[in-house]
Structure formats: C-alpha cells, structure tokens
Amino acid sequence: MGGVTPPTDAARLPVLLLDDHRVFTDLLAMSLGMQPDLACVAVAHSAREGLARAAAVDFAVAVIDLQLPDGGGLDLIPLLRALRPAARIVVLTAHPRPDLAERALGAGAVAFLGKDAPLTRILDAVRHADAANPVVEAGARPGGVELTHRELDVLRELGQGRDATRIAAALGISVHTARDHIKALMAKLGVHTQLDAVVSAERRGLITLGARY
C-alpha cells in the first residue's frame, strides 16, 4: 500500500547554525529537522568553526548569534555572504536592540530576532525573509527619536561621562553650542537630566555603554 513519499534532502532548504550555546543549537537543529521543507546541514559553535563549515557545505540560510567566543557575529555576516553570495543570513540574539539590528541589516542580514522569539516566527524568517522583506524584532526597530549627527556625537560624549566643557573641546565647538545640543537631545528623548538622557539613549539602542557583543 503506497504512502506519502518523505521529502529528500535535496527538497529541503539547507540551513547552517552558528551559535555557542549548544543546547540552543541542538533544539533548533531538531526543530528544523522536523520541518518537511527545512534541514540543518551543519552546526558550528565559534566564528572560526563557522567559517570552516560555511566553506565546506552548501547552505541557503545561515542562522547566527552575535556573541561568539572568538569574535562578533556582525563581522561574520559579510564573510558568510562572500562565501555564499546567494545565502540569506538570519540573526538570533539575546540583545535585540535597534542599533544592532541596523548594523546587522546594513551588513547584509535579512532578519534580526531575539532568541526568545516564537519558533514559528524564527522558522518563518528562515523560510521567507529576504532583503526586500526583512524580518525585525518589534522591540529592535528603530524608535521615533531622530537625532542629528552632531547631537549623536554629543550624546556619545555624554555617555563617556563628559560635561559640556569637555564635550566642546572634544568636538571643536563652543561650550554654548554644546549646551544647546544637550538641551535639544534631552527634549527629543523626553528627559530632564543628562544622566537620564544617557540611560534613555542606551535603552533605545542609540548608544552602547561598554557592552560586548
């Protein structure tokens, strides 16, 4: 009695997983293997191993983490695309922040999701996300605050703990102009103190305070 013919590996979308959390990759690889149209063809737990695997296997999608023991996932995106120009890069991270999303998409990723995203959403991104239709975690989409380049410069200086006088010296502007920029960005961020401005900007992903990714 005939039955349904199971899909062959050739009929499945080949996926490379790159993440140093072995339990996470094991579970995701198993989930991919349970899909009729997806297959995990390789798993790597470091940047070096990931590049070696990427050069050895044919993959259509790479799912990568941003934080790896020997390098940042952001730096891997263009390298993976150079090895497999047609491959799509999906980023899964424990830090789904707007600044990281912008950098990942700018480097060539087609999706940027938190690791706690629903499995269905991750699988949907693996299947369908592309440059024309990127998938981005809701909380990682850039907020409505638009700062000028100079205001961002001032904000970064504030994040380094500098006051208006030192900011003026660092940026080559007058103290009066530095204070005007501080007042403007505080108004845009909806805060009343310089400390609150730094905290709010860090939460929004506008600046990064000494973090490693």
C-alpha positions as CSV (number, residue, x, y, z in Angstrom):
1,M,0.0,0.0,0.0
2,G,1.5,3.3,-1.1
3,G,2.1,6.2,1.3
4,V,3.4,9.7,1.2
5,T,7.0,9.9,0.0
6,P,9.1,11.7,2.6
7,P,11.0,14.7,1.2
8,T,14.6,14.1,0.2
9,D,17.4,16.3,1.5
10,A,17.5,17.9,-2.0
11,A,14.0,19.1,-1.5
12,R,14.8,20.8,1.8
13,L,16.2,24.2,2.4
14,P,19.7,23.7,3.8
15,V,20.4,25.7,7.0
16,L,23.7,26.4,8.8
17,L,23.5,27.1,12.5
18,L,26.2,29.2,14.2
19,D,25.8,29.7,18.0
20,D,28.0,28.8,21.0
21,H,25.0,27.8,23.1
22,R,25.0,24.0,22.4
23,V,21.6,23.3,24.0
24,F,20.0,26.1,21.9
25,T,21.6,24.8,18.7
26,D,20.6,21.3,19.4
27,L,17.0,22.2,20.0
28,L,16.9,24.5,16.9
29,A,18.5,21.8,14.7
30,M,16.0,19.3,15.9
31,S,13.1,21.7,15.2
32,L,14.5,22.4,11.7
33,G,14.8,18.6,11.1
34,M,11.1,18.2,12.0
35,Q,10.0,20.5,9.2
36,P,9.2,19.0,5.8
37,D,11.0,21.7,3.9
38,L,14.0,22.6,6.1
39,A,17.2,20.8,7.1
40,C,20.1,21.6,9.3
41,V,23.2,20.7,7.3
42,A,25.9,21.9,9.7
43,V,26.3,23.4,13.2
44,A,29.2,25.5,14.5
45,H,29.9,26.9,17.9
46,S,32.6,29.6,17.1
47,A,33.4,32.1,14.4
48,R,36.4,30.1,13.2
49,E,34.4,26.8,13.1
50,G,31.5,28.6,11.4
51,L,33.6,29.9,8.5
52,A,35.1,26.4,8.1
53,R,31.7,24.8,8.0
54,A,30.4,27.5,5.6
55,A,33.2,26.8,3.2
56,A,32.6,23.1,3.3
57,V,28.8,22.8,3.0
58,D,26.2,24.3,0.6
59,F,23.7,26.3,2.6
60,A,20.9,28.6,1.6
61,V,20.4,30.2,5.1
62,A,22.8,30.8,8.0
63,V,21.3,31.4,11.4
64,I,23.9,33.1,13.6
65,D,24.3,34.6,17.0
66,L,26.0,37.9,17.6
67,Q,28.1,36.9,20.6
68,L,30.7,34.2,19.9
69,P,33.7,33.1,22.0
70,D,36.2,34.2,19.3
71,G,34.5,37.1,17.6
72,G,31.4,39.0,16.9
73,G,28.6,37.7,14.7
74,L,28.3,41.1,13.0
75,D,31.8,40.7,11.5
76,L,30.8,37.2,10.1
77,I,27.9,38.4,8.1
78,P,29.9,39.8,5.1
79,L,32.3,36.9,5.3
80,L,29.5,34.4,5.1
81,R,27.9,36.3,2.2
82,A,31.3,36.3,0.4
83,L,31.4,32.5,0.7
84,R,27.8,32.1,-0.4
85,P,26.6,35.2,-2.1
86,A,23.1,33.8,-2.6
87,A,22.7,32.7,1.1
88,R,20.4,34.6,3.4
89,I,21.6,35.5,7.0
90,V,19.2,35.3,9.9
91,V,20.5,36.8,13.2
92,L,19.2,35.4,16.5
93,T,20.4,37.3,19.6
94,A,19.9,37.8,23.2
95,H,20.3,41.5,22.6
96,P,17.5,42.5,20.2
97,R,18.4,46.2,20.1
98,P,17.8,48.9,17.4
99,D,21.4,49.7,16.9
100,L,22.4,46.1,16.5
101,A,19.5,45.5,14.1
102,E,20.5,48.4,12.0
103,R,24.1,47.2,11.9
104,A,23.2,43.6,11.1
105,L,20.8,44.6,8.3
106,G,23.4,47.0,7.0
107,A,25.9,44.2,6.9
108,G,23.6,42.0,4.8
109,A,21.4,40.1,7.2
110,V,17.7,39.6,6.2
111,A,16.3,39.0,9.7
112,F,17.0,40.1,13.2
113,L,15.2,38.3,16.0
114,G,15.5,37.7,19.7
115,K,16.3,34.2,20.9
116,D,13.0,34.2,22.8
117,A,11.0,34.8,19.6
118,P,8.3,32.2,18.9
119,L,9.7,29.2,17.0
120,T,7.1,29.8,14.3
121,R,8.4,33.3,13.7
122,I,12.0,32.1,13.5
123,L,11.1,29.3,11.1
124,D,9.1,31.8,9.0
125,A,12.2,34.1,8.8
126,V,14.3,31.2,7.8
127,R,11.9,30.3,5.0
128,H,10.9,33.7,3.7
129,A,13.0,36.7,4.9
130,D,15.0,38.4,2.2
131,A,16.5,41.8,1.5
132,A,13.2,43.1,0.1
133,N,11.2,41.8,3.1
134,P,13.4,41.8,6.2
135,V,12.1,40.4,9.4
136,V,13.0,42.5,12.5
137,E,12.1,42.0,16.2
138,A,9.4,44.6,17.1
139,G,11.5,45.9,20.0
140,A,14.6,46.2,17.8
141,R,13.0,48.5,15.3
142,P,14.4,52.0,15.5
143,G,12.3,54.3,17.6
144,G,10.8,57.6,16.6
145,V,13.7,59.7,18.1
146,E,15.7,61.3,15.3
147,L,18.9,63.0,16.3
148,T,21.2,65.0,14.1
149,H,24.7,63.7,13.6
150,R,26.1,66.4,15.9
151,E,23.5,65.5,18.6
152,L,24.6,61.9,18.3
153,D,28.2,63.0,18.7
154,V,27.3,65.0,21.8
155,L,25.2,62.0,23.2
156,R,28.2,59.7,22.8
157,E,30.4,62.1,24.7
158,L,27.7,62.3,27.5
159,G,27.8,58.5,27.6
160,Q,31.6,58.8,28.3
161,G,30.8,60.9,31.3
162,R,31.9,64.2,29.8
163,D,30.4,67.6,30.7
164,A,29.6,70.4,28.3
165,T,33.1,72.0,28.6
166,R,34.9,68.7,27.8
167,I,32.4,67.9,25.0
168,A,33.0,71.3,23.4
169,A,36.8,70.7,23.5
170,A,36.5,67.1,22.1
171,L,34.2,68.2,19.2
172,G,35.7,71.5,18.5
173,I,32.6,73.5,19.2
174,S,31.8,76.3,21.7
175,V,30.5,75.4,25.2
176,H,27.4,77.4,24.3
177,T,26.8,75.2,21.3
178,A,27.5,72.0,23.2
179,R,24.9,73.1,25.8
180,D,22.3,73.8,23.1
181,H,22.9,70.4,21.6
182,I,22.4,68.8,25.1
183,K,19.2,70.7,25.6
184,A,17.9,69.7,22.2
185,L,18.6,66.0,22.5
186,M,17.2,65.9,26.1
187,A,14.0,67.4,24.7
188,K,13.8,64.8,21.9
189,L,14.4,62.0,24.4
190,G,11.8,63.4,26.8
191,V,14.1,63.6,29.8
192,H,15.1,66.2,32.3
193,T,18.7,65.3,33.2
194,Q,21.9,64.4,31.3
195,L,22.0,61.1,33.2
196,D,18.5,60.3,32.2
197,A,19.4,61.1,28.6
198,V,22.3,58.6,28.6
199,V,20.1,55.9,30.2
200,S,17.3,56.5,27.8
201,A,19.6,56.5,24.8
202,E,21.2,53.3,25.9
203,R,17.8,51.6,26.3
204,R,16.8,52.8,22.8
205,G,20.0,51.5,21.3
206,L,21.2,54.9,20.3
207,I,24.5,54.4,22.1
208,T,26.3,51.4,23.7
209,L,27.9,51.7,27.1
210,G,30.9,49.4,27.2
211,A,28.9,46.3,26.0
212,R,30.5,43.3,24.3
213,Y,28.5,41.5,21.6
